[in-house]
Amino acid sequence: MSQILILKKRETLGWDGAYDAEKRPLIGKKNGAIGEWNYNPVVDVATAFAKQYTTDAHFALYYLEGPDGEIATECPRLNMAALPATRVLGGQVWIDLLVYDIDDAVAHKEHTPASADWRAEFHRQLDLLPWRECMAWYETKGGARIATRLPERLRPETYLQWCREFAAVLASHGIEVDLACTKDWNRLFRLPFVRRNGVDQRLPADFAGFEKTLNWRPTRDPQPQPASGNGSPAARGGGASRRQMTNAGAGEGVSSSSPDEDAGPFVLPEHIRCGRRNRTLHQYACQLRYYGATRDEILAKVIEVNMSRCEVPEDQDKVIKLVESAMDPRYAGGVANQSSHGGQDAADSDAAQRVRLIIRPGNLAELVDQAEVALRERDPLLFQRAHRLVTVTRSVDDGTHTIVKVDVDHLRYRMSKHIEFRRPEKANGKSGGRLDPPKDFVEALLAKGDWSFPNLRAVSDTAILRTDGTICCTPGYDAASCIYISPHV
């Protein structure tokens, strides 16, 4: 059965990733002091949903698995900044439950209870779903909440992909969910039976659906993210989107929308003319990201397409900026919704994608480890070679690439692109201000020596022959040979 994290109250402080010398999480308190781990229980979802709580209890969808493979029976509330830290500590965050809010749009706007007509229409549409038998639900003040057990446990990044695509499928069946549920893996939801404002809540509910898992999986076809806004059944403005796509796996209609009113799903053309080059490369990168490709994989594929299909290939440094822009959360649904890329777009995406680290005295080693994980996952051009950190840069004169040592100033610049440093929470509860990467912090990472960055042996401007006899001509870093392939055009 699926596991969820139970919080007695919504205001429970979250973990930002700080931990002590014994690698125990430390939770910041409003008075600026460092608190100990807040022990919140991890409970079976059916048990948790059936219980009557004496507080305004909430739940989160995730749970933790320790380095030994055991599921933690209790863990802290996790802020997004804590995700890299859990991996540094050898743990993993898992989610195996899909939850959506469905709101009566009128009630939501006017802050009133959902109408009886809306509730009746919601239940009618719910009963028509092909997955009705695996759907649990309970009514809320402003609408309803549905939940279903996933067929497998997912990491947070993969969970959001599933969540967005199934939201589009539900929209094609007339049920439009609150898309805020598709943006945050650590979102909190109110439990069914709680005490709210001193009154016990006992609205209608049915949890029989927890006996089965969702008999649906994402399609491999490109699926754009649904339009934003609070949803409702068709009786309150819901219904299928103007364009339908077919789910190849289950034959279900999937709603989709494109930034171009008449454009269909993105298809990579065989020949890319200059006027469409950057937009096409950006859309292709967005599509690969939607499929779950890593940043390195996306970069290698986009460089390959740039070299082989573009009428005039784009400069490789600009291709890297296009890929970085595609990692922006705005494009997580697999489609680019702006006509120009690079420049300010790339800068905006950098800010949106930064990992947040809270600078606290006495945690230098732990913060350096977390920063290393963040850079490894987000910077495809940072390597180690001969006990030094290096990167690959392109010569302005002849276009060739060379290996360059990374010094303090250069690493500080790269950190500022991918990591947001902040002071601890203030005494009044407000978040601390932003910081530039502290130089002693940067120097500590450079001096660490035992890095997890990929090894770089050489740069080649031609295809290479690996030791196993295979040939690699894909531009970018080849992990098998530890060589960066950079065809000179």
C-alpha positions as CSV (number, residue, x, y, z in Angstrom):
1,M,0.0,0.0,0.0
2,S,1.1,3.6,-0.7
3,Q,2.9,5.6,2.1
4,I,2.3,9.3,2.9
5,L,3.8,11.7,5.5
6,I,1.4,13.0,8.1
7,L,1.7,16.5,9.6
8,K,-0.4,17.5,12.6
9,K,-0.6,21.0,11.3
10,R,0.2,22.8,8.0
11,E,2.6,25.2,9.7
12,T,5.2,22.5,10.4
13,L,8.6,23.9,9.5
14,G,10.4,22.2,6.6
15,W,13.9,20.9,6.2
16,D,16.2,23.0,3.9
17,G,18.9,20.4,3.8
18,A,21.1,21.4,6.8
19,Y,22.4,18.6,9.0
20,D,24.8,18.2,11.9
21,A,28.1,16.4,12.3
22,E,26.2,13.1,12.8
23,K,24.3,13.7,9.6
24,R,21.0,14.3,11.4
25,P,18.7,16.9,9.7
26,L,18.4,20.3,11.4
27,I,15.2,22.3,11.2
28,G,15.3,26.1,11.4
29,K,13.2,27.7,14.0
30,K,11.5,31.1,13.7
31,N,13.8,32.6,16.4
32,G,16.8,31.9,14.2
33,A,18.1,29.0,16.3
34,I,18.6,25.5,14.9
35,G,16.1,22.9,16.0
36,E,16.2,19.1,15.9
37,W,14.5,16.8,13.5
38,N,10.7,17.1,13.6
39,Y,9.4,13.5,13.8
40,N,6.4,13.2,11.5
41,P,5.0,9.7,11.0
42,V,4.9,7.9,7.6
43,V,1.6,6.0,7.4
44,D,-0.3,3.7,5.0
45,V,-2.6,6.0,3.0
46,A,-5.8,3.9,3.6
47,T,-5.2,4.0,7.4
48,A,-4.3,7.7,7.3
49,F,-7.4,8.7,5.3
50,A,-9.8,6.8,7.5
51,K,-8.7,8.3,10.8
52,Q,-10.5,11.2,12.5
53,Y,-7.8,13.8,13.6
54,T,-8.1,16.2,16.5
55,T,-6.0,18.8,14.6
56,D,-6.1,20.4,11.1
57,A,-3.8,17.6,9.9
58,H,-2.3,17.6,6.4
59,F,-0.3,15.1,4.4
60,A,2.5,15.1,1.9
61,L,2.9,12.5,-0.9
62,Y,6.5,11.6,-0.3
63,Y,8.5,9.3,2.0
64,L,12.1,8.5,2.5
65,E,14.2,5.4,1.9
66,G,17.5,5.2,3.8
67,P,20.9,4.1,2.5
68,D,20.1,0.6,3.8
69,G,17.0,0.4,1.6
70,E,14.6,0.6,4.6
71,I,11.6,2.9,4.5
72,A,11.8,5.5,7.2
73,T,8.8,5.3,9.6
74,E,9.1,9.0,10.3
75,C,10.8,11.9,8.6
76,P,10.7,15.8,8.4
77,R,8.7,17.9,6.1
78,L,10.9,18.5,3.1
79,N,11.4,21.8,1.4
80,M,12.6,21.6,-2.3
81,A,16.1,22.6,-1.3
82,A,16.4,19.4,0.8
83,L,16.2,17.1,-2.2
84,P,20.0,17.2,-3.1
85,A,20.8,16.8,0.6
86,T,18.8,13.6,0.9
87,R,20.9,12.1,-2.0
88,V,24.1,13.3,-0.5
89,L,23.2,11.4,2.7
90,G,22.5,8.3,0.6
91,G,18.7,8.5,0.9
92,Q,16.0,8.7,-1.8
93,V,12.7,10.4,-1.9
94,W,9.8,8.3,-3.3
95,I,6.2,9.0,-4.3
96,D,3.6,6.4,-5.1
97,L,0.3,8.2,-4.8
98,L,-1.3,10.6,-7.3
99,V,-3.5,13.3,-5.8
100,Y,-5.5,16.2,-7.4
101,D,-7.7,19.0,-6.2
102,I,-10.8,19.7,-8.2
103,D,-12.4,23.0,-7.4
104,D,-15.8,24.5,-8.0
105,A,-14.5,27.6,-9.9
106,V,-17.3,29.9,-8.7
107,A,-17.0,28.7,-5.1
108,H,-13.2,29.1,-5.2
109,K,-13.4,32.6,-6.5
110,E,-16.1,33.7,-3.9
111,H,-14.6,31.6,-1.0
112,T,-17.9,29.8,-0.5
113,P,-18.7,26.0,-0.3
114,A,-19.1,24.1,-3.5
115,S,-22.6,24.0,-4.8
116,A,-24.8,20.9,-4.7
117,D,-25.1,21.0,-8.5
118,W,-21.4,21.1,-8.9
119,R,-20.9,18.2,-6.6
120,A,-23.5,16.1,-8.4
121,E,-21.8,16.8,-11.8
122,F,-18.4,16.0,-10.4
123,H,-19.6,12.6,-9.2
124,R,-21.3,11.9,-12.5
125,Q,-18.1,12.6,-14.4
126,L,-16.0,10.7,-11.9
127,D,-18.2,7.6,-12.4
128,L,-17.6,7.8,-16.2
129,L,-13.8,7.6,-15.9
130,P,-12.2,4.4,-17.2
131,W,-10.1,4.3,-14.0
132,R,-13.1,4.8,-11.6
133,E,-12.4,1.5,-9.8
134,C,-8.9,2.7,-8.7
135,M,-10.0,6.2,-7.7
136,A,-10.4,7.2,-4.1
137,W,-12.1,10.5,-3.4
138,Y,-13.4,12.8,-0.7
139,E,-15.3,16.1,-0.8
140,T,-13.7,19.3,0.4
141,K,-15.2,22.7,1.3
142,G,-14.6,24.1,-2.1
143,G,-14.8,21.0,-4.3
144,A,-13.3,17.5,-4.1
145,R,-9.9,15.7,-3.9
146,I,-9.1,12.5,-5.8
147,A,-6.3,10.1,-5.1
148,T,-5.0,6.9,-6.8
149,R,-2.2,4.6,-6.1
150,L,0.6,4.6,-8.8
151,P,1.7,1.2,-10.4
152,E,5.2,2.0,-9.3
153,R,7.0,4.3,-7.0
154,L,8.6,7.4,-8.6
155,R,11.3,10.0,-7.9
156,P,9.9,13.5,-7.5
157,E,11.0,14.7,-11.0
158,T,9.4,11.7,-12.7
159,Y,6.3,12.0,-10.5
160,L,5.7,15.5,-11.8
161,Q,5.8,14.2,-15.4
162,W,3.2,11.6,-14.6
163,C,1.1,14.1,-12.7
164,R,1.0,16.6,-15.6
165,E,0.2,14.1,-18.2
166,F,-2.6,12.4,-16.3
167,A,-4.1,15.8,-15.5
168,A,-4.3,16.4,-19.3
169,V,-6.0,13.0,-19.6
170,L,-8.5,13.8,-16.9
171,A,-9.3,17.2,-18.7
172,S,-10.1,15.3,-21.9
173,H,-12.7,13.4,-19.8
174,G,-14.3,16.6,-18.5
175,I,-12.5,16.8,-15.1
176,E,-10.0,19.7,-14.9
177,V,-7.8,19.7,-11.9
178,D,-6.1,22.5,-10.0
179,L,-2.8,22.6,-11.8
180,A,-1.0,23.8,-8.7
181,C,-1.0,20.1,-7.9
182,T,1.2,19.4,-10.9
183,K,3.9,21.9,-10.1
184,D,5.2,20.9,-6.6
185,W,6.0,17.4,-5.5
186,N,6.1,18.5,-1.8
187,R,2.7,20.2,-1.8
188,L,0.6,19.6,1.3
189,F,-3.0,18.4,1.2
190,R,-5.6,18.5,4.0
191,L,-6.6,15.1,5.2
192,P,-10.3,14.0,4.9
193,F,-11.4,14.0,8.5
194,V,-9.8,16.8,10.5
195,R,-10.8,19.4,13.1
196,R,-10.9,22.7,11.4
197,N,-11.6,25.9,13.3
198,G,-12.7,23.7,16.3
199,V,-15.2,21.7,14.2
200,D,-14.8,18.1,13.1
201,Q,-14.9,17.7,9.3
202,R,-16.9,14.7,8.0
203,L,-17.8,15.3,4.4
204,P,-18.6,12.3,2.1
205,A,-15.7,10.1,1.0
206,D,-15.0,6.8,-0.6
207,F,-11.6,5.1,-0.3
208,A,-12.4,1.7,-1.9
209,G,-10.2,2.8,-4.9
210,F,-7.1,2.2,-2.8
211,E,-7.5,-1.5,-3.2
212,K,-6.2,-1.3,-6.8
213,T,-3.4,0.6,-8.6
214,L,-3.9,3.0,-11.5
215,N,-4.1,1.0,-14.7
216,W,-2.6,3.8,-16.8
217,R,0.9,4.9,-17.8
218,P,2.2,8.0,-19.6
219,T,2.3,7.9,-23.4
220,R,5.6,8.4,-25.2
221,D,4.0,10.9,-27.5
222,P,4.9,14.6,-26.8
223,Q,2.3,16.0,-24.4
224,P,2.2,19.7,-23.6
225,Q,1.4,20.9,-20.2
226,P,-2.3,21.8,-19.7
227,A,-3.3,25.5,-19.5
228,S,-3.0,27.0,-16.0
229,G,-5.9,27.8,-13.8
230,N,-8.3,26.2,-11.4
231,G,-10.4,23.5,-12.9
232,S,-14.0,22.2,-12.4
233,P,-16.3,19.7,-14.1
234,A,-17.9,20.6,-17.4
235,A,-21.0,22.0,-15.7
236,R,-18.8,24.8,-14.4
237,G,-16.8,25.5,-17.6
238,G,-14.8,22.2,-17.8
239,G,-14.8,19.7,-20.6
240,A,-12.3,18.6,-23.1
241,S,-9.8,21.0,-24.6
242,R,-10.1,22.2,-28.2
243,R,-7.5,19.7,-29.5
244,Q,-7.3,16.0,-28.7
245,M,-4.4,13.6,-29.0
246,T,-4.5,9.8,-28.7
247,N,-2.9,8.0,-25.8
248,A,-1.1,5.2,-27.7
249,G,-0.9,3.1,-24.5
250,A,-4.5,3.2,-23.5
251,G,-6.4,4.7,-26.4
252,E,-7.6,7.6,-24.3
253,G,-8.0,11.2,-25.5
254,V,-5.4,13.5,-24.1
255,S,-5.8,17.3,-24.2
256,S,-3.0,19.4,-25.4
257,S,-2.4,23.0,-26.2
258,S,0.3,24.8,-28.2
259,P,1.6,28.3,-28.0
260,D,0.8,28.5,-31.7
261,E,-3.0,28.4,-32.1
262,D,-2.9,26.2,-35.2
263,A,0.2,24.2,-34.4
264,G,0.0,20.5,-33.7
265,P,2.4,18.3,-31.7
266,F,6.1,19.1,-32.2
267,V,7.7,17.0,-34.9
268,L,11.5,17.3,-35.5
269,P,12.0,18.2,-39.2
270,E,14.6,16.5,-41.4
271,H,15.9,19.9,-42.6
272,I,15.9,22.9,-40.4
273,R,16.1,26.3,-42.1
274,C,17.9,29.3,-40.5
275,G,14.7,31.2,-39.7
276,R,13.4,28.3,-37.6
277,R,16.6,27.0,-36.2
278,N,16.8,28.2,-32.7
279,R,13.1,27.8,-32.0
280,T,13.2,24.2,-33.4
281,L,16.2,23.3,-31.4
282,H,14.6,24.7,-28.2
283,Q,11.4,22.8,-28.8
284,Y,13.3,19.6,-29.4
285,A,15.2,20.1,-26.1
286,C,11.8,20.7,-24.3
287,Q,10.5,17.5,-25.8
288,L,13.5,15.5,-24.6
289,R,13.2,17.0,-21.2
290,Y,9.5,15.9,-21.1
291,Y,10.6,12.4,-21.9
292,G,12.8,12.4,-18.8
293,A,16.2,12.8,-20.5
294,T,19.0,14.3,-18.3
295,R,20.6,17.6,-19.1
296,D,23.7,15.8,-20.5
297,E,21.6,13.6,-22.8
298,I,19.6,16.6,-24.0
299,L,22.7,18.6,-24.8
300,A,24.3,15.7,-26.7
301,K,21.1,15.1,-28.8
302,V,20.5,18.8,-29.6
303,I,24.2,19.3,-30.6
304,E,23.8,16.3,-32.9
305,V,20.7,17.7,-34.5
306,N,22.3,21.1,-34.8
307,M,25.2,19.6,-36.7
308,S,23.3,17.2,-38.9
309,R,20.0,18.9,-39.8
310,C,20.4,22.7,-39.5
311,E,21.0,24.5,-42.8
312,V,23.6,26.6,-41.0
313,P,24.5,25.1,-37.6
314,E,24.2,27.4,-34.6
315,D,27.3,28.3,-32.5
316,Q,27.7,25.6,-29.9
317,D,27.8,28.0,-26.9
318,K,24.4,29.3,-28.0
319,V,23.1,25.7,-28.3
320,I,24.1,25.2,-24.7
321,K,22.1,28.3,-23.7
322,L,19.1,27.0,-25.6
323,V,19.3,23.7,-23.7
324,E,19.7,25.6,-20.3
325,S,16.6,27.6,-21.2
326,A,14.7,24.4,-22.0
327,M,15.3,23.3,-18.4
328,D,13.1,26.1,-17.2
329,P,10.0,24.9,-15.2
330,R,7.9,26.8,-17.7
331,Y,8.8,24.2,-20.4
332,A,8.4,21.1,-18.2
333,G,5.3,20.1,-20.2
334,G,7.4,19.6,-23.3
335,V,6.6,22.7,-25.3
336,A,8.1,26.1,-25.6
337,N,5.6,28.9,-25.1
338,Q,7.7,31.8,-26.2
339,S,9.0,32.8,-29.6
340,S,12.5,34.0,-28.6
341,H,15.2,32.1,-26.7
342,G,18.6,32.7,-25.2
343,G,19.6,36.0,-23.7
344,Q,17.1,37.0,-21.0
345,D,15.2,33.6,-21.4
346,A,18.4,31.8,-20.4
347,A,19.0,34.1,-17.5
348,D,15.4,33.7,-16.3
349,S,15.7,29.9,-16.5
350,D,18.9,29.9,-14.6
351,A,17.2,31.8,-11.7
352,A,14.2,29.4,-11.7
353,Q,16.3,26.3,-11.7
354,R,18.7,27.2,-8.9
355,V,19.0,24.9,-5.9
356,R,18.6,26.8,-2.7
357,L,21.3,26.4,0.0
358,I,21.0,28.0,3.4
359,I,24.4,29.3,4.7
360,R,24.7,28.4,8.4
361,P,27.9,28.5,10.5
362,G,29.4,25.1,11.2
363,N,28.0,23.3,8.2
364,L,30.7,24.0,5.6
365,A,31.4,20.3,4.7
366,E,27.8,19.4,4.3
367,L,27.0,22.5,2.2
368,V,29.9,21.8,-0.1
369,D,28.7,18.2,-0.6
370,Q,25.2,19.5,-1.5
371,A,26.7,22.1,-3.9
372,E,28.7,19.5,-5.6
373,V,25.6,17.4,-6.2
374,A,23.7,20.4,-7.6
375,L,26.5,21.3,-9.9
376,R,27.0,17.7,-11.1
377,E,23.3,17.4,-12.0
378,R,23.0,20.9,-13.6
379,D,26.3,21.8,-15.2
380,P,27.2,19.4,-18.1
381,L,30.5,21.1,-18.8
382,L,32.2,20.7,-15.4
383,F,34.6,17.8,-15.2
384,Q,37.6,16.6,-13.2
385,R,41.0,15.8,-14.7
386,A,44.4,15.2,-13.0
387,H,43.1,16.2,-9.6
388,R,41.7,19.5,-10.9
389,L,38.3,20.8,-11.8
390,V,38.2,21.7,-15.5
391,T,35.7,22.8,-18.2
392,V,35.6,22.8,-22.0
393,T,35.6,26.2,-23.7
394,R,35.3,27.1,-27.4
395,S,38.0,29.2,-29.1
396,V,36.7,32.4,-30.7
397,D,39.5,32.3,-33.3
398,D,39.0,28.8,-34.9
399,G,36.0,27.3,-33.1
400,T,37.9,24.4,-31.6
401,H,37.4,23.3,-28.0
402,T,40.0,23.1,-25.3
403,I,40.3,21.9,-21.7
404,V,40.6,24.8,-19.2
405,K,41.3,24.7,-15.5
406,V,38.5,26.1,-13.3
407,D,39.8,28.7,-10.8
408,V,38.0,30.2,-7.8
409,D,36.4,33.1,-9.8
410,H,35.2,30.8,-12.6
411,L,33.7,28.3,-10.2
412,R,32.1,31.0,-8.3
413,Y,30.4,32.2,-11.5
414,R,29.2,28.7,-12.3
415,M,27.8,28.3,-8.8
416,S,25.9,31.5,-9.0
417,K,24.1,30.2,-12.2
418,H,22.9,27.0,-10.6
419,I,22.7,27.6,-6.8
420,E,20.9,30.2,-4.8
421,F,22.7,31.0,-1.5
422,R,20.6,32.5,1.3
423,R,21.0,33.6,4.9
424,P,19.1,31.7,7.6
425,E,15.5,32.5,8.4
426,K,15.1,35.7,10.3
427,A,13.6,35.9,13.8
428,N,10.3,37.2,12.4
429,G,9.9,34.1,10.3
430,K,10.8,35.8,7.0
431,S,13.3,34.1,4.7
432,G,16.9,35.3,4.8
433,G,18.3,37.4,2.0
434,R,20.3,36.2,-1.0
435,L,24.1,35.9,-1.0
436,D,26.7,35.6,-3.7
437,P,28.7,32.3,-3.4
438,P,31.0,32.9,-0.4
439,K,34.7,32.6,-1.5
440,D,35.7,30.3,1.3
441,F,32.9,28.0,0.3
442,V,34.1,28.0,-3.3
443,E,37.7,27.4,-2.3
444,A,36.6,24.5,-0.1
445,L,34.9,22.8,-3.1
446,L,38.0,23.3,-5.2
447,A,40.2,21.9,-2.5
448,K,38.0,18.9,-1.8
449,G,39.8,16.7,-4.4
450,D,37.5,13.7,-4.1
451,W,34.8,14.9,-6.5
452,S,32.0,13.0,-8.1
453,F,32.2,15.0,-11.4
454,P,32.8,13.0,-14.6
455,N,36.4,12.3,-15.6
456,L,37.6,14.1,-18.7
457,R,40.5,12.5,-20.6
458,A,40.6,14.5,-23.8
459,V,38.7,16.6,-26.4
460,S,38.3,15.2,-29.9
461,D,37.2,17.0,-33.1
462,T,36.5,13.6,-34.8
463,A,34.6,10.4,-34.1
464,I,36.4,8.1,-31.6
465,L,37.0,4.4,-31.3
466,R,36.1,3.1,-27.9
467,T,38.1,0.3,-26.2
468,D,35.2,-2.1,-26.8
469,G,35.5,-1.6,-30.6
470,T,32.4,0.6,-31.0
471,I,32.5,4.0,-32.6
472,C,31.1,7.1,-31.1
473,C,30.4,10.3,-33.2
474,T,27.7,11.9,-31.0
475,P,28.8,15.5,-30.0
476,G,29.2,16.0,-26.3
477,Y,30.7,14.0,-23.4
478,D,31.0,10.3,-24.0
479,A,30.9,8.6,-20.6
480,A,32.3,5.3,-21.9
481,S,35.6,6.8,-23.1
482,C,35.6,10.0,-20.9
483,I,36.2,12.0,-24.1
484,Y,34.4,15.2,-25.1
485,I,33.6,15.0,-28.8
486,S,33.5,18.5,-30.5
487,P,33.3,18.3,-34.3
488,H,34.8,21.5,-35.8
489,V,32.4,23.1,-38.3
